[in-house]
Amino acid sequence: MKQNFTVRHGALDGVEAFLSVAKHRNFRKAAAELGVTPSAISQAVRTLEARIGAALFTRTTRSVGLTEAGERFFSRARPAFEELIAASETAREIGQRPAGLLRLSVPPAVVPTLLEPMIASFCRAYPEIELEIVASGELVDLAAEGFDAGIRMGDLIAPDMVAVRLAPSFPMVVVGSPDYLRHRTAPERIEDLRHHACLRLRRSNGSVAPWRFAKGNKAIEAIVAGPLIAHDYPTLLGAAIQGAGLAQVPSPIAGSAIEEGRLETLLSAFAVTSPGVFLYYPERHQVLPKLRAFIDHIRRQGDTEASRKPLPGRRA
């Protein structure tokens, strides 16, 4: 039985009371159905009639009938109100169990290293969730673009977002192919990069990112030059493997190429550490179950993978 029935000032005020009275043709039965007093029902209906500007009921001491205006209002308001209740129930279900469309904005580099190993198992575990992954290097406005969450490296996330760690910190490594290095002296100092073809990343704000290093406790940014500028790390990595030049990339995406001998690491003593990969979303009082399910699943997957083998290129 419904409780705390109150008259509110809005388009739907009194509609539920009207529909109940119209169904039962009785104010007392309507009051009992809604769990309120008959006087509250009468007041709600009078307020609705005043707002509409027409009488909806004909009342006698023995019966309650609908006026012509009431009949027309009832014929259109009843299916609309039932649809509204159904919509509310659907929204409530999504708020109570993992279901619905889950849209994620992620950088391309994250897809093969972090998401691909768990997508199939997540879809099997949560068949009522429709997962949409939009791979882009752009830092989008999650709310404006209709995303539930995004995944980025920690230093790219705005401070007003809730951030959940998905992967530990890792070094940004400078890599080059044996083919490229066969005819060149490998750099031993940061300054030596001026003699090399350096593949660069263009940020989402349009600027070209400098290469970052650490020398003791000092952070250093090196302005480098080379034949290629790309908008994502996988493109830079692929170009480095093909011998186009040196690239500075997150160690996890270069791990397999390094292990297979297709790339060599350089300037390791000066490698700067990224804070790691985080899932982030706008601060809300409650995380929807579909997003909570994804967070928990990817964490479990990460724990399982870590127990088997460290992330490629991860520091101990």
Order of alpha helices (4+ residues) and beta strands (2+ residues): alpha-alpha-alpha-beta-beta-alpha-beta-alpha-beta-alpha-beta-beta-beta-alpha-beta-beta-beta-beta-alpha-beta-alpha-beta-beta-beta-alpha
